[in-house]
Amino acid sequence: MRRAKDRRFWSDQSGAVAATYALAIIPLVAILGLAFDYARVVGMDSELQAAADQAALAGATQLTRSAGSMERAVAAIQGGLVSNSTLLSNDGAGGTVAITDANVQIVFYDTKADAEAGTNPIASTETGRFSEAGFVQVTVDTRAANYAFTPIVGALQGQLAASAVAGVGSALCRIPPLMICNPDEDSPANSGVANPDFDAASRVGFGLLAKPGGGSQWTPGNYGYLDLGANGAVGVRQALGWDGPPGQCLSQSGVDTDEPAEVDTQTGNIASGPQAINTRFDIYEAQGCVNGGTCSPALNSRKDMMRAVDATPSTGNSCSIHNTGWQAPTNPYYPTDATVDYTAPIGSMGHPRDKCHAVRDGDPGNCRNNPFGDGNWDRNAYFATHFPVGFNPGVIPKDPNAPNPGAPLTRHEVYTWEEANQNTALVDTPAGATGSQLTTRNRPVCGPQAYGWNAASAPVDRRRMTVAVINCNQHDVKGNSKDVPVRRWVDIFLVQPSVDRGPGNTYTRKDEIYVEIIGETDISRSGAPIGPLIRRDVPYLVK
């Protein structure tokens, strides 16, 4: 019996696996612990990388390439804009993910290529190189996760850091599709000069007579239209007339600072383009305002045209240029000598052209073959027409940002003062007119909503536009030219509506656009209107 029990004991295999488990228990526990701790480390890596990403993006938002931008970027990175934390690090250093040593952990770069390759770094202490700092690299402090189970196999903790590079992508939006061939490109001073500049500051207050381009070659002083990808000629009219112009934004990323954008030009001359611009003067022709948008006039729509007192808006031709709508007065401003002031009575006088552009070709002192006037417009005739005897123009302030505070008043300065004092400065004349008697309408009567220059009451000045200045000769602009560099963006004031004036159109033609130079557009400002333009900046991760 005993021998039978012994044989059963020695032949029993039911517990054989216990030895295997005994041998495997240690590596199994180690593997499970490694998986747990590895998940913790991976989670911490994600936390640190997210912190580096957000810190770099915060720093990039400050990189305007202007004085103080590097210091602002460092402050933003170190917690001025964002605060990052870790939940999975348990090294006793707290929950905040920090960038302790800015001199080592924050580096700037000029170009995206340098930022990607890590070449030509700019230290955070080199704050004098702010104009080169367009990208930033951030490395967060190294943090540790103390392992819970992995010490079984001799590993005590995992240490990690993270780095990110960010920059800012910029674009110009709400761009009017108007371009002007650089009037200075063929000036004697620029003979032999490659890519000549346009100095808007020296021409503030000067009149510019822009004539339509087209055909095989556009020449200095011609105007044309940009192709902004918005339905051809109809899209151009929409962008010129609508309050909210359609069309794509133009990227500024990677663009040369001497040529702040590249554009495509529109094929041919769009004859109805000036009609769309005229809506800003409260004039609505058949092809003026394209259906689907609102074409508001400027609050100050003073012009050299009159309208019957009893004309009903939006009825027949009452809001177009017609003998039942807008029409020239019986005694218009038609000067014949640019060397003297005009002294005859004037029925209605808009903001006039420079004297040398206001006369006919061949009249004394005319400069009609030159795109630029000299800024000398007939101020005496204008003030005598619209203001009481003894009016002192000295009450009209100069633009505080004008490059030459001592220069005579510009039309745009007079225009903005008139809007600010509209109840007295924009009164219709003659006073007491009734019935079919013609009267000036210095404030809109046809348009749906008057938009003024004051941002508190309206978003955009409807008689202020931004135009692209292009070297048409150098870039052989003709028809639908692609990727044409813009030399400058310039803000201009629309002086008068584009209409035929005088017998045989000898004074003006309806295809001419007459403007006054306000100054170069400040495209360095972001997030707010720059005249009619808006620049939008969005930070993005490079790597």
C-alpha positions as CSV (number, residue, x, y, z in Angstrom):
1,M,0.0,0.0,0.0
2,R,2.8,2.4,1.0
3,R,4.6,1.6,-2.3
4,A,1.5,2.4,-4.3
5,K,1.2,5.8,-2.6
6,D,4.8,6.6,-3.3
7,R,4.4,5.7,-6.9
8,R,1.3,8.0,-7.2
9,F,3.2,10.8,-5.6
10,W,6.2,10.6,-7.8
11,S,4.1,10.2,-11.0
12,D,1.7,13.1,-10.1
13,Q,2.3,16.2,-12.5
14,S,-0.5,18.5,-11.4
15,G,1.9,21.0,-9.7
16,A,4.6,21.0,-12.3
17,V,3.7,24.5,-13.6
18,A,4.3,26.1,-10.2
19,A,8.0,25.9,-10.8
20,T,7.6,27.7,-14.1
21,Y,5.6,30.5,-12.4
22,A,8.2,30.7,-9.7
23,L,10.9,31.2,-12.2
24,A,8.8,33.7,-14.4
25,I,7.4,35.8,-11.7
26,I,10.3,38.3,-11.5
27,P,10.5,39.1,-15.2
28,L,6.7,39.2,-15.4
29,V,6.5,41.8,-12.6
30,A,9.4,43.7,-14.2
31,I,7.6,43.8,-17.6
32,L,4.3,44.9,-16.1
33,G,6.1,47.6,-14.1
34,L,8.0,48.7,-17.2
35,A,4.8,49.1,-19.1
36,F,3.3,51.1,-16.3
37,D,6.3,53.4,-16.0
38,Y,6.8,53.7,-19.7
39,A,3.2,54.9,-20.1
40,R,4.0,57.5,-17.4
41,V,7.1,58.7,-19.2
42,V,5.3,58.8,-22.6
43,G,2.6,60.9,-20.9
44,M,5.1,63.2,-19.4
45,D,6.8,63.6,-22.8
46,S,3.5,64.7,-24.3
47,E,3.1,67.2,-21.4
48,L,6.5,68.7,-21.9
49,Q,6.2,68.8,-25.7
50,A,2.8,70.6,-25.4
51,A,4.4,73.0,-23.0
52,A,7.3,73.7,-25.4
53,D,4.8,74.1,-28.2
54,Q,2.6,76.6,-26.4
55,A,5.6,78.6,-25.0
56,A,7.1,78.9,-28.5
57,L,3.8,80.0,-30.0
58,A,3.4,82.5,-27.2
59,G,6.8,83.9,-27.9
60,A,6.2,84.0,-31.6
61,T,3.2,86.3,-31.2
62,Q,5.5,89.0,-29.9
63,L,8.0,88.8,-32.8
64,T,7.1,92.0,-34.7
65,R,10.8,92.6,-35.6
66,S,10.6,95.9,-33.8
67,A,12.4,97.3,-30.8
68,G,11.5,95.4,-27.6
69,S,10.0,92.4,-29.4
70,M,12.7,90.0,-28.2
71,E,12.2,91.0,-24.6
72,R,8.5,90.7,-24.9
73,A,8.9,87.2,-26.4
74,V,11.1,86.1,-23.6
75,A,8.6,87.4,-21.0
76,A,5.7,85.6,-22.8
77,I,7.7,82.3,-23.0
78,Q,8.5,82.4,-19.3
79,G,4.9,82.7,-18.3
80,G,3.7,86.1,-19.4
81,L,1.1,84.7,-21.7
82,V,0.8,81.0,-20.9
83,S,1.5,78.8,-17.9
84,N,2.2,75.1,-18.5
85,S,2.2,72.3,-16.0
86,T,2.9,68.6,-15.7
87,L,0.9,66.0,-13.8
88,L,3.1,63.0,-14.5
89,S,6.5,64.3,-13.3
90,N,7.1,63.4,-9.6
91,D,10.6,64.6,-9.2
92,G,9.8,67.0,-6.5
93,A,10.3,70.1,-8.7
94,G,6.7,71.1,-8.6
95,G,4.0,71.0,-11.3
96,T,5.1,74.0,-13.4
97,V,7.0,73.4,-16.6
98,A,9.6,76.2,-16.6
99,I,12.2,77.7,-18.9
100,T,14.7,78.7,-16.3
101,D,17.7,79.9,-18.3
102,A,16.6,82.1,-21.1
103,N,20.1,82.6,-22.3
104,V,20.4,78.9,-23.1
105,Q,16.9,77.7,-23.6
106,I,15.5,80.5,-25.8
107,V,17.1,81.1,-29.2
108,F,15.9,83.3,-32.1
109,Y,16.3,83.0,-35.9
110,D,15.9,85.3,-38.8
111,T,14.5,82.9,-41.5
112,K,12.4,79.8,-41.5
113,A,15.3,77.9,-43.1
114,D,17.6,78.8,-40.3
115,A,15.0,77.9,-37.7
116,E,14.5,74.5,-39.2
117,A,18.2,73.7,-39.5
118,G,19.2,75.4,-36.3
119,T,21.8,77.6,-38.1
120,N,22.7,81.2,-37.5
121,P,21.1,81.4,-34.0
122,I,20.5,84.8,-32.3
123,A,20.9,84.7,-28.5
124,S,18.1,86.1,-26.4
125,T,20.6,88.6,-25.0
126,E,21.3,90.1,-28.5
127,T,18.2,92.3,-28.2
128,G,19.7,94.9,-30.6
129,R,19.1,92.4,-33.4
130,F,15.3,92.6,-33.0
131,S,14.7,93.2,-36.8
132,E,16.2,89.7,-37.5
133,A,14.2,87.9,-34.8
134,G,11.3,86.3,-36.7
135,F,11.4,82.8,-35.3
136,V,12.0,81.4,-31.8
137,Q,13.2,78.0,-30.4
138,V,12.2,77.1,-26.9
139,T,13.6,74.2,-24.8
140,V,11.8,73.5,-21.5
141,D,13.6,72.4,-18.3
142,T,14.4,68.7,-18.0
143,R,12.0,66.9,-15.8
144,A,12.0,63.4,-14.3
145,A,9.5,60.7,-13.6
146,N,10.5,58.4,-10.7
147,Y,9.7,54.9,-11.6
148,A,7.2,52.9,-9.4
149,F,8.1,49.3,-10.5
150,T,11.0,49.5,-12.9
151,P,13.6,49.8,-10.1
152,I,13.1,46.0,-9.8
153,V,15.2,45.8,-12.9
154,G,17.6,48.5,-11.8
155,A,16.1,51.6,-13.5
156,L,15.2,54.4,-11.1
157,Q,13.8,57.3,-13.2
158,G,13.3,58.6,-16.7
159,Q,14.5,62.2,-17.6
160,L,13.1,64.1,-20.5
161,A,13.1,67.6,-22.1
162,A,11.3,69.0,-25.1
163,S,11.9,71.7,-27.7
164,A,9.7,73.6,-30.2
165,V,10.3,76.2,-32.9
166,A,7.6,78.7,-33.9
167,G,7.1,81.7,-36.1
168,V,4.3,84.0,-37.3
169,G,2.5,83.8,-40.6
170,S,1.2,87.1,-41.9
171,A,-1.3,88.0,-44.6
172,L,-2.9,91.2,-45.9
173,C,-6.6,90.9,-46.3
174,R,-9.5,93.1,-47.6
175,I,-7.3,94.4,-50.4
176,P,-8.8,96.8,-52.9
177,P,-7.9,95.5,-56.4
178,L,-6.3,98.8,-57.5
179,M,-2.7,99.1,-58.7
180,I,-0.7,102.0,-60.1
181,C,2.4,101.7,-62.2
182,N,5.2,103.5,-60.2
183,P,5.1,107.1,-61.5
184,D,8.8,107.5,-60.6
185,E,10.0,104.5,-62.5
186,D,10.9,106.5,-65.6
187,S,12.0,109.7,-63.9
188,P,15.5,111.0,-64.8
189,A,16.6,110.5,-61.2
190,N,16.0,106.8,-61.6
191,S,17.7,106.3,-64.9
192,G,19.7,103.0,-64.7
193,V,18.3,102.3,-61.2
194,A,17.0,98.7,-60.8
195,N,13.7,98.3,-59.0
196,P,13.3,102.1,-58.2
197,D,11.4,103.0,-55.1
198,F,8.3,105.1,-54.6
199,D,8.8,107.7,-51.9
200,A,5.3,108.4,-50.7
201,A,6.4,110.6,-47.8
202,S,7.8,113.2,-50.1
203,R,4.5,113.3,-52.1
204,V,2.0,113.6,-49.2
205,G,-0.7,116.0,-50.4
206,F,0.2,115.7,-54.1
207,G,-2.4,115.0,-56.6
208,L,-2.0,111.9,-58.8
209,L,-3.7,111.7,-62.2
210,A,-4.0,108.0,-62.9
211,K,-5.0,107.0,-66.4
212,P,-6.1,103.5,-67.5
213,G,-3.5,101.0,-68.6
214,G,-4.0,97.9,-70.6
215,G,-2.9,96.6,-74.0
216,S,0.6,95.4,-74.7
217,Q,2.3,97.5,-72.0
218,W,1.4,99.6,-69.0
219,T,3.5,102.7,-68.4
220,P,4.4,104.7,-65.3
221,G,1.3,106.5,-64.0
222,N,-1.2,104.1,-65.5
223,Y,-3.6,102.3,-63.2
224,G,-4.9,98.8,-63.5
225,Y,-6.6,96.1,-61.4
226,L,-5.3,93.2,-59.4
227,D,-6.6,89.6,-59.9
228,L,-7.5,88.6,-56.4
229,G,-9.3,85.4,-57.4
230,A,-12.8,86.8,-57.1
231,N,-14.7,86.3,-60.3
232,G,-12.8,88.4,-62.9
233,A,-14.2,91.8,-63.8
234,V,-17.3,91.3,-61.6
235,G,-15.0,90.5,-58.7
236,V,-13.1,93.7,-59.3
237,R,-16.2,95.8,-59.2
238,Q,-17.3,94.0,-56.0
239,A,-14.0,94.8,-54.4
240,L,-14.0,98.4,-55.5
241,G,-17.6,99.0,-54.4
242,W,-18.7,96.7,-51.7
243,D,-18.1,97.6,-48.0
244,G,-16.7,94.1,-47.4
245,P,-14.6,93.3,-50.5
246,P,-14.2,89.7,-51.6
247,G,-11.0,88.1,-52.7
248,Q,-8.1,86.2,-51.2
249,C,-5.6,87.4,-48.7
250,L,-2.0,87.9,-49.7
251,S,0.6,86.0,-47.7
252,Q,3.5,88.0,-46.3
253,S,5.5,85.0,-45.1
254,G,8.9,84.9,-46.7
255,V,8.3,88.0,-48.8
256,D,11.2,90.4,-49.3
257,T,10.8,93.5,-47.2
258,D,11.7,95.7,-50.3
259,E,8.8,94.0,-52.2
260,P,6.1,93.3,-49.5
261,A,3.8,91.1,-51.7
262,E,3.4,89.4,-55.0
263,V,0.2,89.9,-57.0
264,D,-1.4,88.9,-60.3
265,T,-2.7,91.7,-62.5
266,Q,-6.2,91.6,-64.1
267,T,-6.5,91.2,-67.9
268,G,-7.5,94.3,-69.8
269,N,-9.1,97.5,-68.7
270,I,-12.4,97.2,-66.8
271,A,-14.3,100.3,-68.0
272,S,-16.9,99.9,-65.3
273,G,-14.3,100.0,-62.5
274,P,-14.6,103.8,-61.9
275,Q,-18.4,103.4,-61.6
276,A,-17.9,101.1,-58.6
277,I,-15.5,103.7,-57.0
278,N,-18.1,106.4,-57.6
279,T,-20.5,104.7,-55.2
280,R,-18.3,106.1,-52.5
281,F,-19.4,109.5,-53.6
282,D,-23.1,108.6,-53.5
283,I,-23.3,108.1,-57.3
284,Y,-25.0,104.9,-58.4
285,E,-24.7,104.1,-62.1
286,A,-26.1,100.9,-63.7
287,Q,-22.8,99.1,-63.3
288,G,-21.8,100.8,-60.0
289,C,-22.8,98.4,-57.2
290,V,-22.9,94.7,-58.0
291,N,-25.9,92.8,-56.5
292,G,-25.2,90.9,-53.4
293,G,-23.2,93.5,-51.5
294,T,-23.6,96.9,-49.9
295,C,-21.9,99.9,-51.5
296,S,-22.0,102.6,-48.9
297,P,-21.0,106.2,-49.7
298,A,-18.6,108.2,-47.5
299,L,-20.2,110.4,-44.9
300,N,-18.5,113.4,-46.6
301,S,-19.5,112.9,-50.2
302,R,-18.9,116.5,-51.3
303,K,-18.4,116.7,-55.0
304,D,-18.7,119.2,-57.9
305,M,-22.2,118.0,-58.8
306,M,-25.7,119.0,-57.8
307,R,-29.1,117.4,-57.6
308,A,-32.7,118.6,-57.5
309,V,-34.1,119.1,-54.1
310,D,-37.2,117.1,-54.9
311,A,-35.4,114.2,-56.7
312,T,-36.4,110.9,-55.1
313,P,-33.6,108.6,-54.2
314,S,-33.5,105.3,-56.0
315,T,-36.1,106.4,-58.5
316,G,-35.2,106.3,-62.2
317,N,-31.8,108.0,-62.8
318,S,-32.0,110.3,-59.8
319,C,-28.9,108.7,-58.2
320,S,-26.9,108.4,-61.4
321,I,-25.2,111.1,-63.6
322,H,-28.2,112.3,-65.5
323,N,-30.2,115.4,-66.1
324,T,-32.7,114.1,-63.6
325,G,-30.0,113.1,-61.1
326,W,-26.5,114.2,-60.4
327,Q,-25.3,116.9,-62.8
328,A,-22.8,119.7,-63.1
329,P,-23.8,123.1,-61.9
330,T,-24.5,125.9,-64.3
331,N,-21.3,127.6,-63.1
332,P,-18.8,124.8,-62.6
333,Y,-15.2,125.0,-61.6
334,Y,-13.5,125.0,-65.0
335,P,-10.2,127.0,-64.6
336,T,-8.2,128.1,-67.7
337,D,-5.0,129.2,-66.0
338,A,-3.1,127.1,-63.4
339,T,-0.9,130.0,-62.4
340,V,-3.7,132.0,-60.7
341,D,-6.6,131.3,-58.4
342,Y,-10.0,130.9,-59.8
343,T,-12.2,133.9,-58.7
344,A,-15.5,133.4,-60.6
345,P,-18.6,132.2,-58.6
346,I,-18.8,128.4,-58.4
347,G,-22.1,126.5,-57.9
348,S,-20.6,123.4,-56.5
349,M,-17.0,122.6,-55.9
350,G,-15.7,119.3,-54.7
351,H,-12.2,118.8,-53.4
352,P,-10.4,119.9,-56.6
353,R,-7.5,118.6,-58.5
354,D,-4.1,120.3,-58.2
355,K,-4.3,123.5,-60.3
356,C,-2.0,122.1,-63.0
357,H,-4.2,119.1,-63.4
358,A,-7.5,121.1,-63.1
359,V,-6.9,123.0,-66.4
360,R,-7.1,121.7,-69.9
361,D,-4.2,120.5,-71.9
362,G,-2.5,123.5,-73.4
363,D,-3.7,126.0,-70.7
364,P,-1.0,128.0,-68.9
365,G,0.7,126.1,-66.1
366,N,-0.9,122.7,-67.0
367,C,0.9,119.5,-66.1
368,R,-1.6,117.0,-67.6
369,N,1.1,114.9,-69.2
370,N,2.7,114.3,-65.8
371,P,1.1,111.9,-63.4
372,F,2.0,114.0,-60.4
373,G,0.8,117.5,-59.6
374,D,2.6,119.6,-57.0
375,G,0.0,119.7,-54.2
376,N,-1.0,123.2,-55.0
377,W,-4.8,123.1,-55.2
378,D,-7.1,126.1,-55.3
379,R,-7.7,126.4,-51.5
380,N,-8.9,130.0,-51.8
381,A,-11.6,129.1,-54.3
382,Y,-12.7,126.1,-52.3
383,F,-13.0,127.9,-49.0
384,A,-14.8,130.9,-50.7
385,T,-17.3,128.5,-52.2
386,H,-18.2,126.6,-49.1
387,F,-17.5,128.8,-46.1
388,P,-18.6,132.3,-45.0
389,V,-16.5,135.4,-45.8
390,G,-13.7,135.7,-43.3
391,F,-13.4,131.9,-42.7
392,N,-10.0,131.1,-41.2
393,P,-8.6,127.8,-42.6
394,G,-6.2,127.9,-39.7
395,V,-8.8,126.2,-37.5
396,I,-8.3,123.0,-39.6
397,P,-5.6,121.0,-37.8
398,K,-2.7,119.3,-39.6
399,D,-2.4,115.6,-39.4
400,P,-0.1,114.9,-36.4
401,N,1.6,112.2,-38.4
402,A,2.3,114.4,-41.4
403,P,5.9,114.2,-42.5
404,N,6.0,118.0,-42.9
405,P,3.8,119.7,-40.3
406,G,4.4,123.1,-41.9
407,A,3.1,122.1,-45.3
408,P,-0.2,123.6,-46.6
409,L,-3.4,121.8,-45.8
410,T,-4.1,118.7,-47.8
411,R,-7.5,117.8,-49.2
412,H,-7.6,114.8,-46.9
413,E,-7.0,117.0,-43.8
414,V,-9.8,119.3,-44.9
415,Y,-12.1,116.4,-45.6
416,T,-11.6,114.8,-42.2
417,W,-12.2,118.1,-40.4
418,E,-15.4,118.6,-42.4
419,E,-16.7,115.2,-41.3
420,A,-15.8,116.0,-37.7
421,N,-17.7,119.3,-38.0
422,Q,-20.4,118.1,-40.4
423,N,-23.3,120.0,-39.0
424,T,-21.7,123.3,-40.0
425,A,-19.0,122.3,-42.6
426,L,-21.2,120.0,-44.8
427,V,-24.4,122.2,-45.0
428,D,-26.1,122.0,-48.4
429,T,-26.2,125.2,-50.6
430,P,-27.9,127.3,-51.6
431,A,-29.8,127.5,-48.3
432,G,-33.5,127.3,-48.6
433,A,-33.6,125.6,-52.0
434,T,-36.9,124.0,-52.9
435,G,-38.6,121.9,-55.6
436,S,-36.5,121.3,-58.7
437,Q,-33.9,123.8,-57.7
438,L,-30.4,122.3,-57.8
439,T,-28.6,122.0,-54.5
440,T,-25.3,120.4,-53.3
441,R,-25.7,117.2,-51.3
442,N,-22.5,117.1,-49.2
443,R,-23.8,114.2,-47.2
444,P,-25.3,111.1,-48.8
445,V,-28.9,111.0,-50.0
446,C,-28.8,107.9,-52.2
447,G,-26.6,105.3,-50.4
448,P,-27.8,102.9,-47.7
449,Q,-25.3,103.8,-45.0
450,A,-22.8,106.6,-44.7
451,Y,-19.4,105.5,-43.6
452,G,-17.1,108.1,-42.2
453,W,-13.5,108.5,-41.3
454,N,-14.1,108.1,-37.5
455,A,-13.5,104.6,-36.4
456,A,-15.9,105.1,-33.5
457,S,-18.8,105.5,-35.9
458,A,-17.7,103.4,-38.9
459,P,-15.1,100.8,-39.6
460,V,-13.5,102.3,-42.7
461,D,-13.1,105.6,-44.5
462,R,-14.8,105.0,-47.8
463,R,-12.7,107.7,-49.6
464,R,-9.5,106.2,-48.4
465,M,-8.0,103.3,-50.3
466,T,-4.8,101.3,-50.4
467,V,-3.2,100.8,-53.8
468,A,-0.3,98.6,-54.9
469,V,2.6,100.5,-56.5
470,I,4.3,98.3,-59.1
471,N,7.3,98.8,-61.3
472,C,5.5,98.0,-64.5
473,N,8.4,98.5,-66.9
474,Q,10.9,96.4,-64.9
475,H,8.4,93.5,-64.5
476,D,6.9,93.8,-68.1
477,V,3.4,94.1,-66.7
478,K,0.8,93.5,-69.4
479,G,-2.5,91.7,-69.3
480,N,-2.7,88.9,-66.7
481,S,0.8,89.0,-65.4
482,K,1.6,86.5,-62.6
483,D,3.5,87.0,-59.4
484,V,4.3,90.6,-59.9
485,P,6.2,92.1,-56.9
486,V,4.6,95.1,-55.2
487,R,7.1,97.8,-54.5
488,R,5.0,99.7,-52.0
489,W,1.5,99.8,-50.5
490,V,0.3,103.4,-50.5
491,D,-2.8,105.0,-49.0
492,I,-4.6,107.4,-51.2
493,F,-7.6,109.8,-50.9
494,L,-10.2,109.7,-53.6
495,V,-10.5,113.4,-54.6
496,Q,-13.4,113.4,-57.0
497,P,-15.7,111.0,-58.8
498,S,-14.6,109.8,-62.3
499,V,-16.9,111.6,-64.8
500,D,-16.6,113.4,-68.1
501,R,-16.2,117.2,-67.5
502,G,-16.2,120.1,-69.9
503,P,-17.1,120.3,-73.6
504,G,-15.6,117.4,-75.4
505,N,-14.4,116.0,-72.0
506,T,-11.5,118.4,-72.1
507,Y,-11.2,118.8,-68.3
508,T,-11.6,115.2,-67.1
509,R,-12.6,111.8,-68.5
510,K,-14.7,109.2,-66.8
511,D,-11.9,106.6,-67.1
512,E,-9.5,108.7,-65.1
513,I,-9.0,108.3,-61.3
514,Y,-7.8,111.3,-59.4
515,V,-6.3,110.8,-56.0
516,E,-4.2,112.5,-53.3
517,I,-1.3,110.7,-51.7
518,I,-1.9,110.2,-47.9
519,G,1.3,108.2,-47.3
520,E,2.8,104.8,-47.3
521,T,0.6,102.1,-45.8
522,D,1.9,100.8,-42.4
523,I,1.6,97.0,-43.0
524,S,3.6,96.3,-39.8
525,R,0.5,96.8,-37.7
526,S,-1.6,93.7,-37.1
527,G,-5.1,92.9,-36.1
528,A,-6.5,96.4,-36.8
529,P,-7.5,98.2,-40.0
530,I,-4.7,99.9,-41.9
531,G,-6.9,102.2,-43.9
532,P,-9.0,99.6,-45.8
533,L,-6.4,96.9,-45.3
534,I,-6.3,94.4,-42.4
535,R,-3.1,92.5,-41.6
536,R,-3.7,89.2,-39.9
537,D,-0.9,87.4,-38.0
538,V,-1.2,83.8,-36.9
539,P,1.6,82.0,-35.0
540,Y,2.5,78.5,-36.2
541,L,4.8,75.7,-35.3
542,V,7.8,75.1,-37.5
543,K,8.9,72.0,-35.7
